[in-house]
């Protein structure tokens, strides 16, 4: 309503009429219809100055003229929507969890999740719901379905929520989170909400707005295919990687075996811990008796060794975390197959409470 008055005072009569119309559809206020009619009449006179005199002598003509279809650009900006559509968008935006978004319980099975998604997706698709925020709500429903329809991602979400390792964060910690993020399941999916919708409904409701970006990407890909790269261009593309690989081989001290082990062995009985800068401190590793003579004279050699120790340690945690998640996933699937609701909830709670030490350690590293 206020936006309509603002445009009316500024002489933007067509925009003013549009905002008054939206205000009336949402919440009919006293005087809104009169202001809308005034804006439409002024817009008609502004667009057709030659007919302003006749329009003023025949108000009925001036009032009915704006009912003719407006230009396509105006039509796209003033698509009608209902109060119910606004209500459902607001409801989705207020939800705190993926379960709340879909309106299901934490023990909902696959069929219940699919049914909830179908119902909401049809109501929120941007080509059907033009209420403000409908597109964001549609994306939220798609993300909720993506997480909850996948057993592994659902288990991760049930355990970590939105604070999963590598999910958020900035500054210096973001670099480590990207390096130590492992086990899968916390990255955003490549599949779009529109793709999920089309998988359910067979693409029966083509999206004009959401497909523009995809069509542009396809055109760019076609242009690249129309001009294939020469062998020399392909070689130059990979040249930096080749140089980095060669330099790493040349700079590291020549040795037939890795100069350390994460576990004590007969050849590597001496324990050390990482302590160099930009490396996680305190990781234990084992080396040969002549390690200090060979690798501690030049700090760069020791740095490379401890960076490898860090990488191996993190990879070991990733492998352990993956194994722990697989075992937990089996328990969760077994729990969901329980016929009795109380038994199913108890078994699911027990499965989610299982300790994942490797995953917890990865999570701790990602927060440092």
N, C-alpha and C positions, 0 to 999 in steps of 0.2 A: 504494500500500500504506500509506504513512504517513498519507495523507489519510483512508483508511478507519479507521485506528486512532484518529486525532484525533476523527472524528465519533462513533466508538464510545464513547470516553471522555466525550464531551460529551452523550451520550444521543440523538444524531441517528441512530437505528439504520437508518432507510430510506436515508439518504444514505451511511451507512457501508457498507451492503450493496452499494450501487451502485458505490462506489469499489473495493471488494474484487473485484467482478465484472469491472470494467475491468482491474484489475491482473492477474487470472487470465487474461483473454483475451490480454493483451499478453505478460506474462512470468509463467508459473505458478511461484510461490514456495512453499516448504514452509510449511505452516500456514495458507495463505491460504484454502483451502476451509473449514477449521474456523472461522476468524474470520468468514467470510461466513455460514456456517450459524448461528453465534452471533448475528450482527447481525440476520439474518432472523427468527430465533426471538424475539429481543427486540422487534423491530419489530412482529411479529404480536401479542405480548402487550401492547405499548403501544397498538396500534390497537384491540384487542378485550379490554379488561380483564376483562369478564364471563366470557370463555372461558379466562382465564389458568390457572385451576386444572386444567381438563380438558386444556389444552395441555401442562402440565407433567407430567401423568400419562400422556400419550400423545405422546412426543417425535416419533414419526413424523408425526403430524398437524401438529405445529408446524413441522416441516421442510418439509412439502409445501405448506402453505398459501400461502407467498409466491409459488408458481409461477403463481398466478392473475394475469390481466392487471392491471397497475396503472393508475392514473389517467392520462389523456392527457398531462398536464403532465409526469409522470414518464417516460412512454414517449418523449417527444420528447428528453429529456435523456440517455437511456441507449441510444441507437441503437447496435447492434453494429458493430464494424469489425474488420478483420483486420490481422495484422502486415504483410502485403504492402501494404495501403493506407497504413499508417503509413510504411513504407519509401519508397514513391513520393513521398509528400508531403515527407519529409525530403530526398529527392534533388533535388526541384524547388527547395526553399528554399536548397540549397547551390550552385545554379548561379550563375555570374557574368555570363553573357551570354544574350541571347535565343536564340542558336544552341544553347547548352548546354541551355536550358530545353526546347526542342523536340527536342534530341538529333540535330541535323543539322549538316552542315559549312557553312562560309561560302560554298561554291559550290553549295549545294542549289538545285534549281529549284523552280518553283511546285508541281508535283505532289508532290515530296518533302515540302515544307512542309505542304501540306494533309493528306497522309497521316499525318505525325507529329502534327499537331494533332488529327485525328479520334481517333487511338489514345489520346492523353493525356486529351483532354476527356472521353471516355467513362469513363475510370478515375477522374477527379478531380471530376466533377460533384457538387456538395454533396448532391444528393438520392440519390446512389448511394454516395458515399464520405463517411462521417461521422467520419473520423479527425480529430484536432485539426490545424487549419491547412489542411484540404482546400480551404476556400473561397478562402483567399489563394493557394494553389497554382493553383487553377483560374483565378483572375484573372491570375496571372503567365503562364500558358499562353496565355490570350486576348490579353494585351498583346503577347507575343512574336509571335503570329500576325499581329496587326494591323500591327506594324512590318515584319516580314519579308515579308509578302504584298503590300506596296505598294512598287513599285520606287523611288519617290522617298524615302519614309521609310527604306527599307532602305539606300539610298545615303547618306543623312544619318547613319544609325546607324553604318554601316561607317566613315564618315569621322570623326565626332565622338564616337561611343559614347554613354555616358550624360552626357557633359559638353557636350551641344549648347547653343548660345546660347539663354538664356531657360528652360532646363530646370529649373535649381535656383538657389538663392541667396536671401539675405534681406537685411535691413537696407536701407541706402541704395541698394545696387546693384540690388535687386529692382525698383525703380521704373524705372531706366534699361533693365534687361533687358526689361521689358514694353513700353517705348516703342520700343526699337530692334530688337526681335525681328522678323525679317522672313524672307521667302522661303518661309514655311510649313514644316510638318513637325515642329515641336518641341512643339506643344501636345497635351495628352491628348485622345483622341478622345471624341466624344459617345456612340459606340456602346459598349454594355456587353458584358462577357464572355458574359452570358446571351443577348444578341442574336446574337452570333457563333455560339454553340452552336446556337441555333434555326435560323440560316441553313443550317447544315450538316445538322442532323438533323430539320428541319421541326417543331420544337417538340414532338417526341414525348416529351420528358421534362420536364414542367412543373415549375418550381421554386417551392416553397411559400414559402421564406424570402426568396429574392432578388426575388420578384415583389411582396412586400408593399409595399415603398416605391413601386414603379411604380404599383400600384393606388391607393395613397393620393394620389399626384400626379394620377392620372386623376380621382379623385373631387373633388379641389380644382379641377381644370380644369372639370369638369362644373358645380360650384357657381358658378364664375365665369361660365360660359356661361348658366346659368339666371338670372343677374342682370346683364344687359348694362349697360355703362356708358352714361351719358347723354352727349350731345354736349359739355356743359359739363365733365364729368369728363374726357373725352378731351382737351379743350383744355387744362385745367389740368395734365394729365400732361405735355404738351409745352411748357408755358409757360416753365419754366426754360431749356430749350434755345433757345427763341426769344429770350429776354432776353439770354442770353450772346452769341448771334449778333449781335443789334442793338448791344450795347455794344461788341463788338469792331470793328464797322464804324464806330461813332461815335468811338472813342478813337484809332484809327490815323490818322496824318496823311493828308490827302487827296492822292491821287496817281493818275494814270491807268495807271501801270505799276509793276511790282515795283521797289523801290528798290535792287535788287542783282542780280547774275548770278553763277553759279558759274564761268563762263568769261569771259575778257576780251572785250569788244565795243567797237565804235567809240564808243558812247554811255557805256559804263562801263569805262574803262581803268584806273582807280585800284584797286590791290589793297589789301585789308585782311584781317585775320584776326580771328576771334571771340575775345573776351577777357572777356566779362561773366560774372558769377557765375551758377551753375546752368545754364550753357551749355557744351557741349564746346569747349574752347579749342583754337585753332590751325587752325580750318577756314578755308581761304582763300576769299575772295569779292571781287567787283569792283563798284565803285560809280561814280556820276557825280562830276564835279569839285566840284559844290556839295553833295555828301552831308554833309560835315562841318558846313556851315552849317545844314542843314535838320534833321539828326537827332542831333547830338551835344550840343546845348544842354540837352536833357532826357534824362536817363539812361533814363527809361522808354521813350522812342521808340527809342533805340539797343538796348535790351533786346529789344523786340518784333522789330526787324529781325534781330538775331542769333539769336533763337529760330526765326524763319522760315528763316534760313540753315541752322541745325542740322537742321530738319525736312526741308528740301529735300535736304541732303547725305545724310541717312539714307535718304530715299526713293530717291535715286539709287543708293545702295549696295544697297538692296533689289532694285531693278530689275536691277542688274548681277548680283547674286547669283542671282536667279531665272534669268537667261539662262545663267549659268555652270552651274547645276544641270541645266538642260534639256540642254545639250551633254554634260555628264557622264553624264546618264541615257541618252542615245542610245549613248554609248560602252559603258556597262555592258550595255545590252540586246544590243548587237552582240557583246560579249564572251561573254555567256551563250548565244548561239546557236552558238558554236564546238562542233563535234562532238568534237574531240579534247580529252581532259580537261586535258592539260598546256597546250595552246594556250589553252583557256578560262581556266585559272587565271592564266596569264601576262597575257592580255589584260585580265582583270578587275583584276588587281593594277595594271596600267598605267593603267587607267581611274580607279581609286580614288586614284591618286597625282597626278592632274591638279590643278594649282594653281587655287584659287578665290579670287582676291585680294579681290573684293568681299565674299564670305562671310567670309573671314578678318578683314577690317576690321570687319565687323559684329560678329563674335565678340569682337574686341578691345574694341570700344566697350561691349559688354554686360558685360565684366569690369571696367570702370573704375568 
